Amino acid sequence: MTRAPETPLPSPKECRRLREAQSLSQADVAAALGVTRATVRSWENARTTPRGTNRDAYVRLLTGAQEVTPHQENPAPALVGAATGPVQASLDRAEPAPEPPSETPPASELAPEPDPELGPDPAPGPEPELGSELSPEAEPEPEPLAPSLTPDQAFDALYAFCAPALVRQTYLLTGRRELARESVECAFQLAWHRWPEVAMDRDPAGWVRATAHEFALSPWHRLRPRHRNPEPPPAAPADRALLDVLLQLPPVYRRTLLLYDGVGLDLPETAAETEASTPAAANRLLHAREAVATRLPELAEPKELHRRLAEVASAERLHAAKPTTVRWGGEQRARHWTRAAIAFTVVLIGATTLTLRTAPDHYEPPLAPGATVHGVPPRVAPGPLSAEQLALRAKLKGETVSGPERLVPEAG
């Protein structure tokens, strides 16, 4: 049986031009196709491509075969102020609309997803999300890695795009506010130090997110004196109970649950970010959901769990530092480590030079160990004097100091 050829799809730039030519926003296209705005943005950024029925409907919509009336979408409660800009890693996960079986992931017990590469498509609704996304009409979508931007501007745009949501994600992973902010700052400082590599990465936001999560979950933090003092828990009892359940999960289970049910990644992407196979990630996700449902039965549904995760994260009012401060801190840290490396190298060279100057320049054979000689009588120690020896000593003491009389000169 031959497979029907896929509908020809214009280039990502052409798709965006066709959408703007019809005065449609990304939210309008997402609502018409039943997908998320992040999915439409990934199509226009060439990160992913639509498949199956979504591809056909997307092409018909862009070519004018299907008309869509622009609408004013219901704004979701923002967890971050509008001044911080839109956030890429948002917790907008909900139950997606079912798709044909050929496009669903193999994990049957997980929440259904329309495409394993594009991620889940949550149903629209005023749910709280971890990082608000402003509509394109209110603020143009940022392009953090645009070629026309300088490295400083591109980094600042990426930081404003991702940092607010990452602080809330790392807070759910660690339960510590200062550690969450420190993890995000260290991740972006490392990104600025390796900016050419990050700028050329296919998913810069995912690179920074993975770095921040790994730093936040590092087991070495428990050795720090500040880590031994617990921080105040959330004020609401429900939020405190959910955070306690999350912190009791193993770190890998906690991270898998956050990425899939919180951030909204699909199963293959979650497995890749946690450096596990897809079956292993699915097994971790199922066990984490089961542990949460055992303690909190009202969160057995993934949609309700996502909503509660967003509420707990947004209730803390965590704020990230300014991008210029992060860049300056990263440069200062790089200078500090560079100077430390230079000082260590100078000390090492000096120690090596001193060793070469004081080391012997020729071979000196070692002394052979002593051997025991047999047959030699032992040395006799002096004992008491006999009568003859005592008389001789008295006679010698009675003589003149200069010697016997025959040697003493006489006056003429």
Buried (B, 14 or more C-beta within 10 A) or exposed (E): EEEEEEBEBBEBEEBBEBBEEBEBBBBBBBBBBBBBBBBBBBBBBEBBBBBBBBBBBBBEBBEEEEEBEEEEBEEBEBBBEEEBBBBBBBBBBBBBBEBEEEBBBEBEEBBBBBBBBBBBBBEBEEBBBBBBBBBBEEEEBBBBBEEEBEEEEBBBBBBBBBBBBBBBBBBBBBBBBEBBBBBBBBBBBBBBBEBEEBBEBEBBBBBBBBBBBBBBBEEEBEEEEEBEEEEEBBEEEBBBBBBBBBBEBEBBBBBBBBBBBBBBBBBBBBBBBBEBEBEBBBBBBBBBBEBBBEEBEEBEEBBBBBBBBBBBBBBBEBBBBEBEEBBBBBEEBBEEEEEEEEEEEEEEEEEEEEEEEEEEEEEEEEEEEEEEEEEEEEEEEEEEEEEEEEEEEEEEEEEEEEEEEEEEEEEE
